[in-house]
Amino acid sequence: MNEYIFGGDRSNLSLSQSAEQIVIGVCDDENYVHVFIEKALENYAIEKKFKVSVVHFLSASELLNNDKDIDLLLLDIDMPEMDGIEAGHILRNRNVEYKIIMLTGREDRFREAFEIEAYRFVTKPIDDEKLFKAIDDVRNTIKLKQKVLVFRDGVQYSIPQKEILYVEANRSSTLVFTMNVEFRSEQSLSFWATILDQRTFFRCHKSFIVNMGKIDKIQDSYITMINGDRVAISRRLRKSFVNTYMIYDTKWR
């Protein structure tokens, strides 16, 4: 198993940078596939301004013995000893949460791959643009799992983005609301706008950023969140918000 990082070391990232990183595992028995994907992902990291860490596995057994956290796995179907489908079943039985993109030249095995909840398929020979598109398709869920730092009663907590309902400006700091808990952050609302996933979060008012996945109802001048809280919508931003919400509802929910 080898690991390569493009764009910087994850351990030295600040909170604002932590939302722009991803760990991708590649499991394939062919060395040339690893070389191709590594170069492609290096280009992807530069293009998308991401911190991309690539972990290589030359067999299913190497993958199954892995103890590193992975956000996304590129998994070959046809490998000796144990193929990708069998390895995928073992991973799912372990309740791994990361997305799996299957690498294969055999369309006849697509049906088997659905049994392990494969998120996408990339056929061989691999086209880097199709690979990038498949990775883009899973970025939203990956980013929402990443955690942000907040405080409550002087104690620091780390919470996933997906648990945030909305963020409210509070003078020079902010209040961060989850379903049942109110946290505080010393960072400004503008700062939060840069680190939250822009496909899921929208700044609907100068004082509010909302998680569109946590909205219950949209009224003329306010939004009702799933916990019953009301968040104001700026008249100037309402049309843009409604259009963005429709895109989110059809593409990213």
C-alpha positions, 0 to 999 in steps of 0.5 A: 500500500502506498499513499501520495498527497497532491496539493499539501499535507492534510494534517496541516490544514486549517478549518477553512481548508479542511472542506477542500480535501479528499482521500481516494483509495485505488484498488486494482491489480494492474500497475499501469492503472495506478500510474494512470489514475495517480497522474489523472488525480494530480491534474484533478487536484490542480484543476479543482484546487483540492487536497487529494490524497491517493492510497494504492492497493494492488489486491483486495486483501491489501484493501481489506487490511487497510486502516486508513480513512477513505472518502472514496474507493475506485475498485476494480471488479476483475482481480485474482484471488478475490474480485472487487464484488466479493471485496465490496460485499465484505466492506459493506458488511463492515458498514463502511460509509465511503462511496465505491466507484467500480472500474471495469471493462465488463458491462455484464457485471454491472448488476452484481455491482449494484448489490454492493451499492456501487455509486458509479461505474467507470469503464476501462480503458479509463477516460480521465474526463469520465473519471473526474465526472464520477468523482464530482458526483460524489463530492457533495456527500463527501464534503457534508461528512467533513467536520467543522469546529464549534464551541458550546459553554467553552468546550470545543466540538467537531460536527459534520456539516450535514448536521448544521441547519443554519448559521446566524451572524451574531455581531463579529461571531456566529451561532451554529444551529443543529437540530437540538443544539446551539453552538458558537463560532468566533468566525464570521458569517462570510468565513462560513460561506467559504467553507460550507458546501455551496451546493447544499448551503445558501446565504439567503440573507446578510445574517443567515446561511441555510442548509437546503436539505433541512428546510421544511417550508419556504414562505415569501419572506422567511424559511421554516427549518425542520426544527421549526425555527424561522430564517429570514430571506432577503427580498433581493436574494429570494429569486436566486435562492428559489432557483438554487433550491430547485437545482439542489432538490433535483440534483443533490438531495 
